[in-house]
């Protein structure tokens, strides 16, 4: 194992591993665009199958416990595996990690298809039997491993994009995520509604194979070798923790980012059931896709304008706005209100994701970024399953029946109007209020000021370095 740069003055990019002078910025940006497009296809495919499973099981059973458990299990597995993913990203070449993830996902989706087609439909839809859960778990594992690509993608921004353009690049990453939501929402609902789950699985397998084939032709010559790192094994928890605490205030940044995921668990469990209550499963997919274009707008705005001088401040304002939107868009059981609210909600999400990525890419050395992104992903993803697993059974057993009963409907009508989904609306209202309060409190903490100051200092140092470059740095340009 090669020696790691000392913590006194860590080089943000290991010069023995990354050489940005191999190609000009325009060529590096084209490579990044190719990687981003490939990741978009992979994310679309994974989301397409996973959304389809969620739509299919709720449409067949009308059971929010099943959708909550599926969604919660997905986020829980991401939380458990993210540190391993970050460890592998630090230890190996980024494109090699992406190729492994694509191949593994293809194998798991194929195995899930085998279980589905070998099981009678009546048995598959009986949640008391193991077949639906076996099918879902295999597909879930494939979808989770595909997330390794997203950890690697964040580090390719550091390798390929100049520091002052990384916030904009992260905006494009947000646009890709929005595109995945938009496309999969349309095709998942239509696919389940008109084709059924069998053809849907076949389509997902074919698209996964296409993404893997395209990935095999991509090259990133700037990464000469994996950066010298102290990462080891398959689950470097100690190294991940060391990498995080080495940067003052980074733990606080991760905690701030988790605010979004706390409410995310509520929406993960109940957003689709609420939409399917208002629309048919086919039309819910179409309308949700249109609402998801807000994601594209939010990412495009960041790609154009960046995140301002203090990305953390931008993040916390965005969290407060998301809380307000989440509390308001179900106050009446109107389809247009829900869709407009989701559109605005989605437009805010990229700012939160891009802010965290931009700060980490600015202050964390490349050889540690995989584990830092993995640790952050584990910490943040762990919040969503907790709320999903708690909220879905409580909603199904108590809140929804109460809201549909005569007494509950009468009590909620002044605040939330009338309708069959007032119980879900009540949960959304409470969750949004909690999110607003949490972000407001975060603004007043000393750690907010500390993280803001560290980022400002690193940004100033980068500007000074560009204005007074050494000869080697100048030739690299």
C-alpha positions in Angstrom: 0.0 0.0 0.0 1.4 3.4 -1.0 1.8 6.1 1.6 -1.1 8.5 1.9 -0.6 12.3 1.8 -0.3 13.7 5.3 -3.3 15.4 6.9 -1.4 18.6 7.5 -1.7 19.7 4.0 -3.5 17.1 2.0 -3.4 17.3 -1.8 -7.0 17.4 -3.0 -6.0 15.5 -6.1 -3.2 12.9 -6.0 -0.8 14.1 -8.8 0.6 10.6 -9.2 -2.9 9.2 -9.9 -4.6 12.0 -11.8 -3.2 14.1 -14.6 -5.7 16.7 -15.9 -3.1 17.9 -18.5 -3.7 14.7 -20.6 -6.5 16.5 -22.4 -8.0 20.0 -22.5 -11.1 20.8 -20.4 -13.4 20.5 -23.4 -12.3 16.8 -23.9 -12.7 16.1 -20.2 -16.1 17.6 -20.3 -17.1 15.3 -23.2 -16.0 12.3 -21.2 -17.9 13.5 -18.2 -21.0 13.9 -20.4 -20.6 10.3 -21.7 -20.3 9.0 -18.1 -23.3 11.1 -17.1 -25.4 9.9 -20.0 -24.5 6.3 -19.2 -25.4 6.7 -15.6 -28.7 8.3 -16.6 -29.6 5.2 -18.7 -28.6 2.9 -15.8 -30.6 5.0 -13.2 -33.6 5.1 -15.6 -33.5 1.3 -15.9 -33.2 0.7 -12.2 -35.9 3.2 -11.3 -38.1 1.8 -14.0 -38.1 -1.7 -12.5 -38.3 -0.5 -8.9 -41.1 1.9 -9.6 -43.0 -0.8 -11.5 -42.7 -3.2 -8.6 -44.1 -0.5 -6.2 -46.9 0.4 -8.6 -47.8 -3.2 -9.3 -48.0 -4.4 -5.8 -50.1 -1.4 -4.6 -52.4 -1.6 -7.6 -53.0 -5.3 -6.9 -53.2 -5.2 -3.1 -54.0 -1.6 -2.0 -51.6 -2.2 0.9 -49.4 0.6 2.0 -47.5 -1.7 4.3 -46.1 -3.6 1.4 -45.0 -0.4 -0.5 -43.6 1.0 2.7 -41.6 -2.1 3.5 -40.3 -2.3 -0.1 -39.2 1.3 -0.1 -37.8 1.2 3.4 -35.8 -1.9 2.6 -34.4 -0.2 -0.5 -33.1 2.7 1.5 -31.9 0.5 4.4 -29.8 -1.6 2.1 -28.3 1.6 0.6 -27.4 2.7 4.1 -25.8 -0.7 4.9 -23.8 -1.0 1.7 -22.8 2.7 1.1 -19.6 2.4 3.2 -18.5 -0.7 1.2 -19.3 1.1 -2.0 -17.2 4.1 -1.0 -14.3 1.8 0.1 -14.3 0.1 -3.4 -14.5 3.5 -5.1 -11.4 4.7 -3.2 -9.5 1.4 -3.9 -10.1 0.9 -7.6 -10.4 2.9 -10.8 -13.8 4.7 -11.1 -14.8 3.2 -14.4 -13.9 -0.3 -13.3 -16.2 0.2 -10.3 -19.0 1.3 -12.6 -18.6 -1.7 -14.9 -18.7 -4.1 -12.0 -21.9 -2.5 -10.7 -23.5 -2.7 -14.1 -22.7 -6.4 -14.6 -23.9 -7.3 -11.1 -27.2 -5.5 -11.6 -27.8 -7.3 -14.9 -27.2 -10.7 -13.2 -29.6 -9.9 -10.3 -32.4 -8.6 -12.6 -32.1 -11.8 -14.6 -32.4 -13.9 -11.5 -35.5 -11.9 -10.4 -37.1 -12.6 -13.8 -36.5 -16.3 -13.3 -38.3 -16.3 -9.9 -41.2 -14.2 -11.4 -41.8 -16.4 -14.4 -41.4 -19.7 -12.4 -44.0 -18.6 -9.8 -47.8 -18.8 -10.4 -49.4 -15.3 -10.3 -51.7 -16.2 -7.4 -48.7 -17.2 -5.3 -46.7 -14.2 -6.4 -49.4 -11.8 -5.2 -49.9 -13.6 -1.8 -47.9 -11.6 0.6 -48.0 -14.4 3.2 -46.0 -16.6 0.9 -42.3 -16.1 0.2 -42.3 -15.7 -3.6 -43.1 -12.0 -3.9 -40.6 -11.2 -1.2 -37.9 -13.3 -2.8 -38.6 -11.7 -6.2 -38.5 -8.2 -4.7 -35.3 -8.8 -2.6 -33.3 -10.1 -5.6 -34.4 -7.1 -7.8 -33.7 -4.8 -4.8 -30.2 -6.1 -4.4 -29.5 -5.4 -8.1 -30.9 -1.9 -7.8 -28.9 -1.2 -4.7 -25.6 -2.3 -6.2 -26.3 0.0 -9.1 -26.0 2.8 -6.6 -22.2 2.2 -6.5 -22.1 4.0 -9.8 -23.5 7.1 -8.2 -20.8 7.2 -5.6 -18.1 6.8 -8.3 -19.8 9.5 -10.4 -19.3 12.1 -7.7 -15.6 11.4 -7.7 -15.4 11.6 -11.5 -16.5 15.2 -11.1 -13.4 15.9 -9.0 -11.2 14.2 -11.6 -12.6 15.7 -14.8 -14.1 19.1 -13.8 -12.2 22.2 -12.7 -13.0 23.3 -9.1 -14.9 26.4 -10.0 -17.2 24.5 -12.3 -18.1 21.6 -10.0 -21.2 23.1 -8.6 -22.5 23.5 -12.2 -21.5 19.9 -13.0 -23.4 18.7 -9.9 -26.4 20.6 -11.3 -26.2 18.4 -14.4 -26.1 15.4 -12.1 -29.4 16.7 -10.6 -30.9 17.0 -14.1 -30.0 13.3 -14.8 -31.7 12.3 -11.6 -34.8 14.3 -12.6 -34.7 12.7 -16.0 -34.7 9.3 -14.4 -37.8 10.2 -12.3 -39.6 11.6 -15.3 -39.0 8.8 -17.7 -39.5 6.0 -15.3 -42.7 7.4 -13.9 -44.3 7.4 -17.4 -43.0 4.1 -18.5 -43.5 2.3 -15.1 -47.1 3.2 -14.9 -47.9 2.5 -18.5 -45.8 -0.7 -18.5 -47.6 -2.1 -15.4 -51.0 -0.9 -16.5 -50.9 -2.1 -20.1 -48.1 -4.8 -20.3 -48.0 -6.3 -16.9 -44.9 -7.1 -14.8 -43.6 -9.9 -17.0 -42.8 -7.7 -20.1 -41.7 -5.0 -17.7 -38.9 -7.2 -16.3 -37.7 -8.2 -19.7 -37.5 -4.5 -20.8 -35.5 -3.7 -17.7 -33.0 -6.5 -18.4 -32.5 -5.4 -22.0 -31.9 -1.8 -21.0 -29.5 -2.8 -18.3 -27.5 -4.8 -20.9 -27.4 -1.8 -23.3 -26.1 0.5 -20.5 -23.4 -2.1 -19.6 -22.3 -2.5 -23.3 -22.0 1.3 -23.7 -20.0 1.6 -20.5 -17.4 -0.9 -21.8 -16.4 1.6 -24.5 -15.8 4.6 -22.2 -12.3 5.7 -21.3 -11.0 8.2 -18.7 -7.2 8.6 -19.3 -6.9 11.3 -16.6 -7.1 8.6 -13.9 -3.6 7.1 -14.3 -4.1 4.7 -11.4 -6.2 4.6 -8.2 -5.1 7.4 -5.9 -2.9 6.3 -3.1 -5.2 5.6 -0.2 -5.4 4.0 3.2 -8.7 2.3 2.3 -8.6 -1.5 2.8 -10.9 -4.5 2.8 -14.6 -4.4 1.7 -16.1 -2.4 4.6 -13.6 0.2 5.8 -15.8 1.8 8.5 -12.8 3.0 10.5 -11.2 4.6 7.5 -14.5 6.2 6.5 -14.9 7.7 10.0 -11.3 8.9 9.9 -11.8 10.5 6.5 -14.9 12.3 7.7 -13.6 13.6 11.1 -10.4 14.8 9.4 -12.3 17.8 8.0 -13.8 20.0 10.8 -17.5 20.4 10.5 -18.0 17.6 7.9 -20.1 15.6 10.3 -22.4 18.6 10.7 -22.8 18.9 7.0 -23.9 15.2 6.8 -26.4 15.8 9.6 -27.8 18.9 7.8 -28.2 16.8 4.6 -30.1 14.2 6.6 -33.0 16.6 7.3 -34.1 16.0 3.7 -34.1 12.3 4.1 -36.1 12.3 7.4 -39.1 13.6 5.5 -38.1 11.6 2.4 -39.0 8.3 4.2 -42.5 9.6 4.7 -42.9 10.5 1.0 -41.2 7.3 0.0 -43.8 5.2 1.8 -46.9 7.3 1.0 -46.4 9.5 -2.2 -47.3 6.7 -4.7 -50.3 5.5 -2.7 -51.6 9.0 -2.5 -51.2 9.5 -6.2 -52.9 6.2 -7.1 -55.8 7.3 -4.9 -56.2 10.4 -7.0 -55.5 8.8 -10.4 -55.4 5.4 -12.0 -52.0 3.6 -11.9 -51.4 4.4 -15.6 -52.2 8.0 -15.3 -50.4 8.5 -12.0 -47.2 7.5 -13.8 -47.8 10.0 -16.5 -48.7 12.9 -14.1 -45.8 12.1 -11.8 -43.5 12.2 -14.8 -44.8 15.7 -15.7 -44.4 16.8 -12.1 -40.8 15.4 -12.1 -39.8 17.9 -14.8 -39.3 20.2 -11.8 -36.2 18.2 -11.1 -34.9 19.1 -14.6 -35.5 22.8 -13.9 -33.8 22.7 -10.6 -30.7 21.0 -12.0 -30.6 23.3 -15.0 -30.7 26.4 -12.8 -27.7 25.1 -10.7 -25.9 24.1 -13.9 -26.3 27.6 -15.1 -25.9 29.7 -12.0 -24.2 27.5 -9.4 -25.0 27.5 -5.7 -23.7 30.9 -4.6 -20.8 31.7 -2.4 -22.1 29.5 0.5 -23.6 26.2 -0.7 -24.5 25.2 2.9 -26.8 28.3 3.3 -28.4 27.4 -0.1 -29.0 23.9 1.2 -30.7 24.9 4.4 -33.0 27.4 2.7 -33.9 24.7 0.2 -34.7 22.2 3.0 -37.0 24.8 4.6 -38.8 25.4 1.3 -39.2 21.6 0.7 -40.8 21.3 4.2 -43.3 24.1 3.3 -44.1 22.5 0.0 -44.5 19.0 1.5 -46.8 20.3 4.2 -49.0 22.2 1.7 -49.5 20.1 -1.4 -52.0 17.8 0.1 -54.0 20.3 2.1 -56.9 19.6 -0.3 -57.5 16.5 -2.3 -57.1 18.2 -5.6 -55.0 16.5 -8.3 -53.7 19.8 -9.7 -52.5 20.9 -6.2 -50.6 17.7 -5.7 -48.9 17.8 -9.1 -47.9 21.5 -8.8 -46.6 20.8 -5.3 -44.6 17.9 -6.5 -43.2 19.9 -9.4 -42.0 22.6 -7.0 -40.7 20.1 -4.5 -38.7 18.3 -7.2 -37.2 21.6 -8.4 -35.7 22.2 -4.9 -34.2 18.7 -4.5 -31.1 19.2 -6.8 -29.9 22.2 -4.8 -29.7 20.0 -1.6 -27.8 17.2 -3.3 -25.5 19.5 -5.3 -24.6 21.6 -2.3 -23.4 18.6 -0.3 -21.4 17.1 -3.2 -19.8 20.5 -4.0 -18.6 21.0 -0.5 -17.2 17.5 -0.2 -15.4 17.8 -3.6 -13.9 21.1 -2.4 -12.6 20.1 1.0 -11.9 16.3 0.9 -8.9 14.8 -0.9 -9.7 12.5 -3.8 -8.3 9.4 -2.2 -10.8 9.8 0.6 -13.8 11.0 -1.3 -15.3 7.6 -2.0 -15.5 6.7 1.6 -16.8 10.2 2.6 -19.6 10.0 0.0 -20.3 6.4 1.1 -20.4 7.4 4.7 -22.7 10.3 4.0 -24.9 8.1 1.9 -25.1 5.5 4.6 -25.9 8.1 7.3 -28.5 9.9 5.2 -30.2 6.8 3.7 -30.6 5.3 7.2 -33.0 8.1 8.1 -35.6 7.3 5.4 -36.2 3.6 6.3 -36.8 4.5 9.9 -39.6 6.8 9.0 -40.9 4.6 6.2 -41.1 1.5 8.4 -42.8 3.4 11.2 -45.1 5.5 9.1 -46.5 2.9 6.7 -48.0 0.5 9.4 -49.2 3.4 11.5 -50.9 5.0 8.5 -52.5 1.7 7.4 -53.6 0.6 10.9 -54.7 3.9 12.5 -54.4 7.2 10.7 -56.0 6.3 7.4 -59.0 4.5 9.1 -59.4 7.4 11.5 -59.4 10.0 8.7 -62.0 8.0 6.7 -64.3 7.6 9.7 -67.0 10.1 10.5 -65.4 11.6 13.5 -61.9 11.8 12.0 -63.2 13.3 8.7 -65.1 16.0 10.6 -62.1 16.9 12.7 -59.7 17.2 9.8 -62.0 18.9 7.3 -61.3 22.5 8.5 -57.6 22.0 8.0 -57.3 19.4 5.2 -60.7 19.4 3.5 -62.5 16.2 2.7 -61.5 13.0 0.8 -60.4 9.4 1.1 -56.7 10.3 1.5 -56.9 12.8 4.4 -54.9 10.5 6.7 -51.9 10.6 4.3 -52.3 14.4 4.0 -52.1 14.7 7.8 -48.9 12.8 7.9 -47.4 15.0 5.1 -48.4 18.1 7.0 -46.7 17.1 10.2 -43.6 15.9 8.4 -43.2 19.1 6.5 -43.5 21.2 9.7 -40.8 19.1 11.4 -38.5 19.7 8.4 -38.9 23.5 8.5 -38.2 23.6 12.3 -35.1 21.4 12.0 -33.5 23.5 9.2 -34.3 26.8 11.0 -32.5 25.4 14.2 -29.5 24.4 12.1 -29.0 28.0 10.9 -28.4 29.1 14.5 -25.8 26.5 15.3 -22.0 27.1 15.6 -21.3 24.3 13.3 -23.2 26.0 10.5 -20.8 29.0 10.8 -17.8 26.7 11.0 -18.6 24.7 7.8 -19.4 27.9 6.0 -16.1 29.4 7.0 -14.1 26.3 6.0 -15.7 26.3 2.5 -15.0 30.0 2.1 -11.4 29.5 3.0 -10.9 26.6 0.6 -12.6 28.6 -2.2 -10.4 31.6 -1.5 -7.3 29.4 -1.6 -8.3 27.9 -4.9 -8.7 31.4 -6.4 -5.3 32.4 -5.1 -3.8 29.3 -6.6 -5.3 30.1 -10.1 -4.0 33.7 -9.9 -0.5 32.6 -8.9 0.0 29.2 -10.5 3.2 27.3 -10.4 4.8 26.4 -13.7 3.6 22.7 -13.5 0.0 23.8 -12.8 0.2 26.3 -15.7 1.4 23.7 -18.1 -1.4 21.4 -17.0 -3.9 23.9 -18.3 
